Amino acid sequence: MRPLSCTSIFVYLFLGYIIYSTYIFYTFLYPSECLDKDVKKCLNPAFKSTDVFQLFLCTSIESETIIAVIDTNLDCYHHNVSFNLAEPFQLNFQIELPPKTLNNGSLYQHVILTKLMSSYQVTTNIIQSKHTVIFVAPLTRYLVPTENIFNLLRSDNLKTTQSTKDSKRPVTHWRSKVIVNGLQGPFSLFKSALPYEMLYLFQLDSKDRYLPIIVISDARQRLLDLQQLPKENKPPVNMPLEVIYEPLPMGRLRLSLLIEKAFETMKKMGFGEREIEDAKGIFFETNGSFLLLTILIVSFHALFDFLAFKNDIQFWRHRETMEGLSFNSILWRFISQFLITLYLMDQESSKLITIPSMIATVIELWKMKKLAHIEFKGLRLIRKADYRPTNMETKTIELDSWTLKILNYYILPPLLGGGAIYSILYIKHKSLYSWAIQSAVNGAYCFGFISMLPQLFINYKLKSVAHLPWRAFMYKAFNTFIDDFFAFLIPSVPTSHRLATFRDDIIFLIYLYQRWLYPIDRNRMIVAQFGDQSLADVSEEQTKTMAHKKND
């Protein structure tokens, strides 16, 4: 029995990790309830599913509720005397902003939940009661305004946008949607296994039972829900506010809080608002089944990425000849990949898309160095002196050059020029640089497709596909179909990048057709044994010997 390869071991470990993660995720969503009557083992709720509460929704310039009550700065805009934790609601309000908030001040949302019915107004007794739960979150946020896009040929838009770009300081934005989550019913927890992400929410009464849990979800806050305050901010200024209450079971509430912690960690690691926004869209704008499918697909995408990079590097590390391979395809693939990376960075696309593009650019550069037969000598790049092309390489280079010359002179210029002119006339951009990058990357996407054609032509002329790294191709093909899925799932992916994902699908299908048309024969194994020698350099006797061994 042959020992397992490193790839097989890695795949088995990956599958084991997927199974284990699925089990952990299931136990997380459906935790076990503590049914022991011993209060020393269980943390029990201080409420029942039939209990009725008073709910106050208020705003204040103070973040401390007790200070807001004492200073009479608490403005309550909604009061419900028969609130039930299991009943969702959605309400819309118009909130008048205080003068301090209009002058770049802050405003806070106060959610007050109490069982006391002695008063229908928020008093210090209610605030300080052990039967009252309070949660506070900001309603304002400081952000740099989004850059406007405009038609570059209109001078009035250019002047307006130039004045906007001169101001890069953060300004006050209004949070137009607030989502309040609450534990929908009583649930007893094991004291030995309290969820750490919920510890700050537990508030105990005199009998060491926890009060109802309410929280304003920051994880659900989207950039689309933030509105810049009007520049003419003379009072009165009213801003819209939508308040949504969603009761959640214990498992889903824990998951929401854990995701919120993950977003905070992403921010500390240097991820931008756009990347976090994309992650929020994946987690909160899809149903549970689709979310699980997405997580599974992401895991397999990471596996195929690793296997594709591994096999691609392994193939090219031992490759020293250009027999059957288009150098121009690799050269222009590097150029187009480099421009695509710049474009994704200019569009502030998700790092889920940008980082793999950067890695692919580096790999294409390394392939060029291998096939160009150049090496570093000090700080200079020089061609290897002992390199002599084989007959098959010479034929490959001739076919490659002829094909690319036709594409360069007769196909690419009209496409590039026409696309750039159409873009500047009819499409809005942030700046001339943005237009130049977008025009260049559209050409790169187009030429990235065209530059793959010489390899197809070489395969056709040589009547062989044995010189291609098929294992790496297969892994890349799997990831191409996954990229199609993510390109339409992630909102911030540019449209041109979405369309470009189908480019690789078309090329791969043509490659599959050529593989069926020109099946790989035993000579492919001869090349593998004799290393970098061409088929012409292998004697007929050696060919017969290898074929005889194969038949045995």
C-alpha positions as CSV (number, residue, x, y, z in Angstrom):
1,M,0.0,0.0,0.0
2,R,1.4,3.3,-1.1
3,P,1.8,6.0,1.6
4,L,-0.5,9.0,1.4
5,S,0.7,12.1,-0.4
6,C,0.9,15.5,1.3
7,T,-2.1,16.6,-0.9
8,S,-4.2,13.6,0.2
9,I,-3.3,14.2,3.9
10,F,-4.2,17.9,3.5
11,V,-7.6,17.0,1.9
12,Y,-8.5,14.5,4.6
13,L,-7.6,17.0,7.3
14,F,-9.7,19.6,5.5
15,L,-12.7,17.3,5.3
16,G,-12.3,16.4,9.0
17,Y,-12.2,20.1,9.8
18,I,-15.4,20.8,7.9
19,I,-17.2,18.0,9.7
20,Y,-16.0,19.1,13.1
21,S,-16.9,22.8,12.3
22,T,-20.4,21.7,11.2
23,Y,-20.9,19.9,14.5
24,I,-19.6,22.9,16.5
25,F,-21.9,25.3,14.5
26,Y,-24.9,23.0,15.2
27,T,-24.2,22.9,18.9
28,F,-23.8,26.7,18.9
29,L,-27.1,27.3,17.2
30,Y,-29.0,24.8,19.3
31,P,-27.4,24.9,22.8
32,S,-28.4,22.5,25.6
33,E,-30.6,24.0,28.3
34,C,-29.8,23.6,32.0
35,L,-32.8,21.6,33.5
36,D,-31.2,21.0,36.9
37,K,-33.2,22.5,39.8
38,D,-30.0,23.3,41.7
39,V,-29.6,27.1,41.4
40,K,-25.8,26.7,41.9
41,K,-25.5,24.9,38.6
42,C,-28.0,26.9,36.5
43,L,-28.4,30.6,35.7
44,N,-32.2,31.0,35.5
45,P,-34.2,33.8,33.9
46,A,-36.1,36.3,36.1
47,F,-39.0,36.5,33.6
48,K,-41.6,34.2,31.9
49,S,-42.7,34.1,28.3
50,T,-46.1,35.6,29.3
51,D,-44.6,38.6,31.2
52,V,-45.5,42.2,30.1
53,F,-43.1,45.1,30.2
54,Q,-42.9,48.8,29.7
55,L,-40.8,49.8,26.8
56,F,-39.4,53.3,26.3
57,L,-37.5,54.5,23.2
58,C,-35.7,57.7,23.9
59,T,-32.9,59.9,22.5
60,S,-30.4,62.1,24.4
61,I,-27.1,63.9,23.8
62,E,-25.9,62.1,27.0
63,S,-24.6,58.5,26.8
64,E,-25.5,57.9,30.5
65,T,-29.2,57.4,30.9
66,I,-29.3,58.5,34.6
67,I,-27.5,61.7,33.7
68,A,-29.9,62.3,30.9
69,V,-32.9,61.9,33.3
70,I,-31.4,64.2,35.9
71,D,-30.5,66.9,33.4
72,T,-33.9,66.4,31.7
73,N,-32.2,65.7,28.4
74,L,-34.0,62.5,27.7
75,D,-36.5,62.8,24.9
76,C,-38.8,59.8,24.7
77,Y,-40.5,59.4,21.3
78,H,-42.2,56.0,21.9
79,H,-43.8,54.3,24.9
80,N,-45.4,50.8,25.0
81,V,-47.0,49.7,28.2
82,S,-47.8,46.1,27.1
83,F,-44.6,45.0,25.4
84,N,-43.9,41.3,25.1
85,L,-40.4,39.9,24.3
86,A,-41.6,37.5,21.7
87,E,-43.6,40.0,19.6
88,P,-41.6,41.7,16.8
89,F,-42.4,45.2,15.6
90,Q,-41.3,47.8,13.0
91,L,-42.0,51.5,13.5
92,N,-41.0,54.7,11.7
93,F,-40.4,58.1,13.4
94,Q,-39.2,61.6,12.6
95,I,-36.6,62.7,15.2
96,E,-35.9,66.4,15.8
97,L,-32.2,66.9,16.3
98,P,-31.0,69.1,19.2
99,P,-28.8,72.1,18.3
100,K,-25.7,70.4,19.8
101,T,-26.0,67.4,17.5
102,L,-26.4,69.8,14.5
103,N,-23.0,71.4,15.5
104,N,-21.1,68.1,15.0
105,G,-22.3,66.7,18.4
106,S,-23.5,63.2,19.2
107,L,-26.9,61.8,19.8
108,Y,-27.7,58.4,21.5
109,Q,-30.5,55.9,21.4
110,H,-31.7,54.7,24.8
111,V,-33.8,51.6,25.0
112,I,-35.4,51.2,28.5
113,L,-37.3,48.0,29.4
114,T,-38.9,47.6,32.9
115,K,-41.4,45.6,34.8
116,L,-42.3,48.5,37.0
117,M,-45.7,49.9,36.3
118,S,-45.7,52.6,39.0
119,S,-45.0,55.4,36.5
120,Y,-45.6,55.9,32.8
121,Q,-42.6,58.2,32.6
122,V,-38.9,57.6,32.8
123,T,-37.9,58.5,36.3
124,T,-34.8,58.0,38.4
125,N,-36.6,55.2,40.3
126,I,-37.2,53.3,37.1
127,I,-33.6,53.9,35.9
128,Q,-32.1,52.7,39.2
129,S,-34.4,49.7,39.7
130,K,-33.1,46.2,39.6
131,H,-36.1,45.3,37.4
132,T,-35.0,47.7,34.6
133,V,-32.8,46.9,31.6
134,I,-31.1,49.7,29.6
135,F,-29.1,49.6,26.4
136,V,-27.5,52.7,24.8
137,A,-26.1,53.0,21.3
138,P,-25.0,56.1,19.2
139,L,-27.4,57.4,16.5
140,T,-24.7,59.5,14.9
141,R,-21.3,58.6,13.4
142,Y,-18.4,60.5,12.0
143,L,-17.4,59.5,8.4
144,V,-15.6,61.0,5.5
145,P,-18.3,61.8,2.8
146,T,-18.4,59.4,-0.1
147,E,-16.7,60.8,-3.2
148,N,-19.1,61.9,-5.9
149,I,-18.9,60.5,-9.5
150,F,-19.4,62.9,-12.4
151,N,-19.1,63.3,-16.2
152,L,-15.5,64.3,-16.8
153,L,-16.4,66.4,-19.9
154,R,-18.8,68.8,-18.0
155,S,-16.9,71.7,-16.4
156,D,-19.6,72.6,-13.9
157,N,-19.6,69.1,-12.4
158,L,-15.8,69.2,-12.3
159,K,-15.8,72.4,-10.2
160,T,-18.4,71.1,-7.9
161,T,-16.7,67.9,-7.3
162,Q,-13.3,69.5,-6.9
163,S,-14.7,71.5,-4.0
164,T,-16.1,68.4,-2.5
165,K,-12.8,66.5,-2.8
166,D,-11.0,69.4,-1.1
167,S,-13.0,68.6,2.1
168,K,-11.7,65.2,3.5
169,R,-12.6,65.7,7.1
170,P,-15.3,63.5,8.7
171,V,-18.8,64.9,9.1
172,T,-21.8,63.7,11.1
173,H,-23.9,61.0,9.6
174,W,-27.3,59.9,10.9
175,R,-28.2,56.3,11.6
176,S,-31.6,56.0,9.9
177,K,-32.2,52.4,11.0
178,V,-31.9,50.8,14.4
179,I,-32.3,47.0,14.9
180,V,-33.0,45.9,18.5
181,N,-32.6,42.2,19.2
182,G,-33.9,40.5,22.3
183,L,-34.0,37.1,23.8
184,Q,-37.4,35.9,22.8
185,G,-38.1,33.7,25.8
186,P,-36.7,32.3,29.1
187,F,-33.7,30.0,28.8
188,S,-31.7,28.4,31.6
189,L,-27.9,28.4,31.1
190,F,-25.2,26.3,32.7
191,K,-23.1,28.5,35.0
192,S,-20.0,26.5,34.1
193,A,-20.4,27.3,30.4
194,L,-21.8,30.8,30.2
195,P,-21.3,32.3,26.7
196,Y,-18.4,34.8,26.9
197,E,-19.9,37.0,24.1
198,M,-23.0,37.6,26.3
199,L,-21.4,38.2,29.7
200,Y,-21.7,42.0,29.4
201,L,-25.5,41.7,28.8
202,F,-26.3,39.7,31.9
203,Q,-27.9,41.8,34.6
204,L,-29.0,40.0,37.8
205,D,-31.8,40.7,40.2
206,S,-31.7,40.1,44.0
207,K,-32.2,36.3,43.5
208,D,-29.3,36.0,41.0
209,R,-31.6,35.5,38.1
210,Y,-30.8,37.3,34.8
211,L,-33.2,40.0,33.5
212,P,-34.4,40.2,29.9
213,I,-31.7,40.6,27.3
214,I,-31.9,43.4,24.8
215,V,-29.2,44.7,22.5
216,I,-28.9,47.2,19.6
217,S,-27.2,45.3,16.9
218,D,-24.1,47.1,15.5
219,A,-23.4,44.2,13.2
220,R,-26.6,44.9,11.4
221,Q,-25.8,48.6,10.8
222,R,-25.1,49.2,7.1
223,L,-23.4,52.1,5.4
224,L,-26.4,52.4,3.2
225,D,-28.5,53.3,6.2
226,L,-26.2,56.3,7.2
227,Q,-27.3,59.7,5.9
228,Q,-25.1,62.8,6.0
229,L,-26.7,65.6,7.9
230,P,-27.8,68.5,5.7
231,K,-25.4,71.4,5.4
232,E,-28.1,73.9,6.1
233,N,-28.6,72.7,9.7
234,K,-30.6,75.5,11.1
235,P,-33.2,74.1,13.6
236,P,-35.6,72.5,13.4
237,V,-34.1,69.5,11.5
238,N,-36.0,66.3,11.5
239,M,-34.4,63.0,10.4
240,P,-36.1,59.7,9.7
241,L,-35.6,56.8,12.1
242,E,-36.8,53.2,11.5
243,V,-36.8,51.0,14.7
244,I,-37.1,47.3,14.2
245,Y,-37.4,44.8,17.1
246,E,-36.5,41.2,16.3
247,P,-36.8,38.5,19.0
248,L,-34.2,35.8,18.6
249,P,-33.7,32.4,20.2
250,M,-30.6,31.9,22.4
251,G,-28.5,30.3,19.6
252,R,-29.2,32.9,17.0
253,L,-28.6,35.7,19.5
254,R,-25.3,34.3,20.4
255,L,-24.4,34.0,16.7
256,S,-25.3,37.6,16.1
257,L,-23.1,38.8,19.0
258,L,-20.2,36.6,17.9
259,I,-20.4,37.9,14.4
260,E,-20.3,41.4,15.8
261,K,-17.2,40.6,17.8
262,A,-15.6,39.2,14.6
263,F,-16.3,42.5,12.7
264,E,-14.6,44.4,15.6
265,T,-11.6,42.1,15.2
266,M,-11.6,42.7,11.4
267,K,-11.5,46.4,12.0
268,K,-8.6,46.1,14.4
269,M,-6.7,44.0,11.9
270,G,-7.0,46.9,9.4
271,F,-10.0,45.8,7.2
272,G,-11.8,48.8,5.8
273,E,-15.5,49.7,6.0
274,R,-16.1,48.2,2.5
275,E,-14.8,44.8,3.4
276,I,-16.8,44.7,6.6
277,E,-19.9,45.9,4.7
278,D,-19.5,43.0,2.3
279,A,-19.2,40.5,5.1
280,K,-22.4,42.0,6.7
281,G,-24.2,41.5,3.4
282,I,-23.2,37.9,3.3
283,F,-24.2,37.1,6.9
284,F,-27.4,39.1,7.3
285,E,-28.9,39.4,3.9
286,T,-29.2,35.7,3.3
287,N,-31.2,33.0,5.0
288,G,-29.7,30.4,7.2
289,S,-29.5,27.6,4.6
290,F,-27.9,29.9,2.1
291,L,-25.4,31.1,4.7
292,L,-24.3,27.6,5.5
293,L,-23.9,26.9,1.8
294,T,-21.8,30.1,1.4
295,I,-19.6,29.1,4.3
296,L,-19.1,25.6,2.8
297,I,-18.3,27.1,-0.6
298,V,-15.8,29.5,0.9
299,S,-14.1,26.6,2.6
300,F,-13.8,24.6,-0.7
301,H,-12.6,27.8,-2.5
302,A,-9.8,28.0,0.0
303,L,-8.9,24.4,-0.5
304,F,-9.0,24.7,-4.3
305,D,-6.9,27.9,-4.2
306,F,-4.3,26.1,-2.2
307,L,-4.2,23.0,-4.4
308,A,-4.2,25.2,-7.6
309,F,-1.3,27.3,-6.4
310,K,0.6,24.3,-5.2
311,N,0.2,22.3,-8.5
312,D,0.8,25.4,-10.6
313,I,4.0,26.3,-8.8
314,Q,5.1,22.6,-8.8
315,F,4.6,22.4,-12.6
316,W,6.4,25.6,-13.4
317,R,9.2,25.0,-10.9
318,H,10.3,22.0,-12.9
319,R,9.5,23.6,-16.3
320,E,12.5,25.0,-18.2
321,T,11.3,24.9,-21.8
322,M,8.5,26.8,-23.7
323,E,7.5,23.8,-25.8
324,G,3.8,24.1,-26.6
325,L,3.4,27.1,-24.2
326,S,2.6,30.7,-25.2
327,F,5.0,33.1,-23.6
328,N,2.9,36.1,-24.9
329,S,-0.2,34.7,-23.2
330,I,1.7,34.6,-19.9
331,L,3.2,38.1,-20.4
332,W,-0.2,39.7,-21.1
333,R,-1.8,37.7,-18.4
334,F,0.6,39.3,-16.0
335,I,-0.1,42.8,-17.4
336,S,-3.8,42.3,-17.3
337,Q,-3.7,40.8,-13.8
338,F,-1.6,43.8,-12.6
339,L,-4.1,46.3,-14.0
340,I,-7.0,44.4,-12.6
341,T,-5.4,44.5,-9.2
342,L,-4.9,48.3,-9.5
343,Y,-8.6,48.6,-10.6
344,L,-9.9,46.5,-7.6
345,M,-7.9,48.7,-5.3
346,D,-9.2,51.9,-6.9
347,Q,-12.8,50.6,-6.6
348,E,-12.1,49.7,-2.9
349,S,-13.3,46.2,-3.6
350,S,-13.4,43.5,-1.0
351,K,-10.1,42.0,0.2
352,L,-11.7,38.7,-0.5
353,I,-11.3,39.6,-4.2
354,T,-8.2,41.9,-4.1
355,I,-5.8,39.7,-2.2
356,P,-6.1,36.6,-4.5
357,S,-5.6,38.9,-7.4
358,M,-2.4,40.2,-5.9
359,I,-1.1,36.6,-5.4
360,A,-2.0,35.7,-9.0
361,T,0.0,38.7,-10.2
362,V,3.1,37.6,-8.3
363,I,2.8,34.1,-9.7
364,E,2.4,35.3,-13.3
365,L,5.6,37.4,-12.9
366,W,7.5,34.4,-11.6
367,K,6.3,32.3,-14.6
368,M,7.6,35.0,-17.0
369,K,11.0,34.9,-15.3
370,K,11.1,31.1,-15.8
371,L,10.1,31.1,-19.4
372,A,12.2,34.1,-20.4
373,H,15.3,32.3,-19.2
374,I,16.6,35.3,-17.2
375,E,18.3,35.4,-13.9
376,F,19.5,38.0,-11.4
377,K,23.2,38.9,-11.4
378,G,23.7,41.4,-8.7
379,L,21.0,44.0,-9.3
380,R,20.7,43.2,-13.0
381,L,18.5,40.9,-15.0
382,I,20.4,39.0,-17.6
383,R,19.6,36.2,-20.0
384,K,21.1,32.8,-19.3
385,A,24.1,32.3,-21.5
386,D,23.8,28.5,-21.8
387,Y,20.2,28.5,-23.0
388,R,19.5,27.2,-26.5
389,P,15.9,26.8,-27.8
390,T,14.9,23.4,-29.1
391,N,13.2,22.9,-32.5
392,M,9.8,22.5,-30.8
393,E,10.3,25.8,-28.8
394,T,11.2,27.6,-32.0
395,K,8.0,26.4,-33.7
396,T,6.0,27.3,-30.6
397,I,7.5,30.9,-30.6
398,E,6.7,31.4,-34.3
399,L,3.1,30.3,-33.8
400,D,2.7,32.4,-30.7
401,S,4.1,35.6,-32.3
402,W,2.1,35.2,-35.5
403,T,-1.2,34.8,-33.6
404,L,-0.6,37.6,-31.2
405,K,0.4,40.0,-34.0
406,I,-3.0,39.5,-35.6
407,L,-4.7,40.1,-32.4
408,N,-2.6,43.2,-31.5
409,Y,-3.0,45.0,-34.8
410,Y,-6.5,44.2,-35.9
411,I,-8.6,43.4,-32.9
412,L,-7.4,45.0,-29.7
413,P,-6.9,48.7,-30.8
414,P,-10.5,49.3,-31.9
415,L,-11.9,47.6,-28.8
416,L,-9.6,49.7,-26.5
417,G,-10.2,53.0,-28.2
418,G,-13.9,52.5,-28.6
419,G,-14.4,51.5,-25.0
420,A,-12.4,54.4,-23.6
421,I,-14.3,57.0,-25.7
422,Y,-17.7,55.5,-24.8
423,S,-16.6,55.5,-21.1
424,I,-15.6,59.2,-21.0
425,L,-18.7,60.3,-22.9
426,Y,-21.5,58.3,-21.1
427,I,-20.2,56.9,-17.8
428,K,-19.5,58.9,-14.6
429,H,-16.2,58.7,-12.8
430,K,-14.6,60.0,-9.6
431,S,-11.5,61.5,-11.4
432,L,-9.4,61.3,-14.6
433,Y,-7.2,58.7,-12.8
434,S,-10.3,56.6,-12.1
435,W,-11.4,56.8,-15.8
436,A,-7.9,55.9,-17.0
437,I,-7.7,52.9,-14.7
438,Q,-11.2,51.7,-15.6
439,S,-10.5,52.1,-19.3
440,A,-7.2,50.3,-19.0
441,V,-8.7,47.5,-16.9
442,N,-11.6,47.1,-19.4
443,G,-8.9,46.7,-22.0
444,A,-7.1,44.2,-19.7
445,Y,-10.2,42.2,-19.3
446,C,-10.8,42.2,-23.0
447,F,-7.1,41.4,-23.8
448,G,-7.0,38.9,-21.0
449,F,-9.5,37.0,-23.0
450,I,-7.8,37.6,-26.3
451,S,-4.3,36.7,-24.9
452,M,-5.6,33.2,-24.1
453,L,-6.4,32.5,-27.8
454,P,-2.7,32.0,-28.9
455,Q,-2.5,29.0,-26.5
456,L,-5.6,27.6,-28.0
457,F,-4.1,28.1,-31.5
458,I,-0.8,26.5,-30.5
459,N,-2.7,23.5,-29.1
460,Y,-4.6,23.2,-32.4
461,K,-1.4,23.4,-34.6
462,L,0.5,20.9,-32.4
463,K,-2.5,18.7,-32.1
464,S,-1.6,18.2,-28.4
465,V,-2.5,19.5,-24.9
466,A,0.1,17.4,-23.1
467,H,2.3,20.4,-22.3
468,L,-0.4,22.1,-20.1
469,P,-0.6,21.7,-16.3
470,W,-4.0,20.0,-16.3
471,R,-4.2,19.3,-12.6
472,A,-3.7,23.0,-11.8
473,F,-6.2,23.8,-14.5
474,M,-8.9,21.6,-12.9
475,Y,-8.5,23.2,-9.5
476,K,-8.6,26.7,-11.1
477,A,-11.7,25.7,-13.1
478,F,-13.5,24.7,-9.9
479,N,-12.5,28.0,-8.4
480,T,-13.7,29.8,-11.5
481,F,-17.2,28.6,-11.0
482,I,-17.0,29.5,-7.3
483,D,-15.8,33.0,-8.3
484,D,-18.9,33.3,-10.6
485,F,-21.0,32.7,-7.5
486,F,-19.1,35.2,-5.3
487,A,-18.9,37.9,-7.9
488,F,-22.6,38.2,-7.9
489,L,-23.0,37.6,-4.1
490,I,-20.6,40.3,-2.9
491,P,-22.3,43.8,-3.6
492,S,-19.0,45.8,-4.1
493,V,-17.6,43.7,-6.9
494,P,-17.4,45.9,-10.0
495,T,-19.7,44.9,-13.0
496,S,-16.7,44.5,-15.4
497,H,-15.1,42.1,-12.9
498,R,-18.3,40.1,-12.7
499,L,-18.5,39.8,-16.5
500,A,-14.9,38.8,-16.7
501,T,-15.5,35.8,-14.5
502,F,-17.3,34.2,-17.5
503,R,-14.2,34.7,-19.6
504,D,-12.3,31.9,-17.8
505,D,-15.4,29.7,-18.1
506,I,-15.4,30.0,-21.9
507,I,-11.7,29.3,-22.2
508,F,-11.8,26.4,-19.9
509,L,-14.6,24.8,-21.8
510,I,-12.6,25.2,-25.0
511,Y,-9.6,23.6,-23.3
512,L,-11.8,20.6,-22.2
513,Y,-12.9,20.2,-25.8
514,Q,-9.3,20.2,-27.0
515,R,-8.4,17.7,-24.4
516,W,-11.1,15.4,-25.7
517,L,-10.1,16.1,-29.3
518,Y,-6.3,15.5,-28.7
519,P,-6.1,12.9,-25.9
520,I,-2.8,12.7,-24.0
521,D,-0.8,9.8,-25.2
522,R,2.1,7.9,-23.7
523,N,4.7,10.3,-25.1
524,R,3.5,12.7,-22.3
525,M,5.0,10.3,-19.8
526,I,8.3,10.2,-21.8
527,V,8.6,13.9,-21.5
528,A,8.0,13.6,-17.8
529,Q,10.8,11.0,-17.5
530,F,13.4,12.8,-19.7
531,G,12.8,16.2,-18.1
532,D,13.2,19.1,-20.4
533,Q,14.1,17.2,-23.6
534,S,11.8,17.7,-26.5
535,L,9.9,14.9,-28.1
536,A,12.2,15.2,-31.1
537,D,15.2,14.4,-28.9
538,V,13.8,11.2,-27.6
539,S,14.7,8.2,-29.7
540,E,12.2,5.8,-31.1
541,E,13.8,3.0,-29.2
542,Q,13.2,4.8,-25.9
543,T,9.6,5.4,-26.9
544,K,9.0,1.7,-27.5
545,T,10.6,0.8,-24.2
546,M,8.4,3.2,-22.3
547,A,5.3,2.0,-24.1
548,H,6.2,-1.7,-23.4
549,K,6.6,-0.9,-19.7
550,K,3.3,0.8,-19.6
551,N,1.6,-2.3,-21.2
552,D,3.2,-4.6,-18.6
